[in-house]
Amino acid sequence: MHGIPDQDLFYDVTDALEEQGMERVILRLVGREGVDTDLVEQLQIYELVLEHEDDGVHSTANNIRSVINVPFCTILYRNV
């Protein structure tokens, strides 16, 4: 998601991922023992960024920062 240059393409890509079952993948992997912690972290960030984009909830930014402890703008540019 890092290389996506604009918001329209971001939504196209995330819609395609959701149509292919991304939510099921996330539910299956997050919380499962033995799954790479970096992968789980990225999946959590993916969900939080989508929630932020969908709802425009500013409190979500704090949740994202707490996941990886970096400035919010870094997360958006790294993952969107």
N, C-alpha and C positions, 0 to 999 in steps of 0.2 A: 504494500500500500504506500510505501515511502515515495515511489517515483510518480505518483499520480499528480498531474499538474493543476487540475482544477476540480471544483466541487461537483460539477455535472458528471464527469468521468468517475469520480469517487463514488457517487451514488449508483452509477451503472455497474461498477465492479462489485460493490457491496450487495446490490440487488442480485447479481449473478451468483455470488457466493452463497447468499441466503437461499436462493432457488436450488442450489446444489446440495443443501443440507448442512450448511456451516453451523447452525445452531445445534444440530444433533452431534456433530463432531466435538463442539465445545463442551456440551454436556457430558459426552462420553470421556473426554480427556481430563477436564478440570476435576481435581479431587481424586483422580485415579493414582494409585501408588505406582511409582516407578516411571512416571512420565517426566520428561525433561522439564526442569523448573523454568528455564528460559522460554520454552514453548508455552507453558501454562501462563506465564507472565504476559507474553504477547497476545494470547487469546483473551485474557482479562482486559488488556488495554484495548483490543479490538472492540470488545463488547461495550466498554465504557465510552469510547470515542463515538461509537454508533449511537449510544443512548444520548450522549451530549448533543450530537448533530440532530437527532430526531426530536428531542425535547427542548433543546436549548437551555438545559438546566445548568446553572453555574456551579451548583454544589457538586456536580459530577466531576468538574475540573479538580476539585480537592481529592476525590476518590482516585482519579487517575494518577495524580501526583503521589499519593500515598502508596500506590502499587509499585512505582519504580523510583520515587523520590528525585525527580528532575523537574525543571520548570515546564509548565503546561505547554508553552509554545514549542518546546523541543519535541514533546510527544506528538503534537499535531503534525509538525513537519517531518518527523521520522516515520510516522505511521499512516499518514493520509496521502 
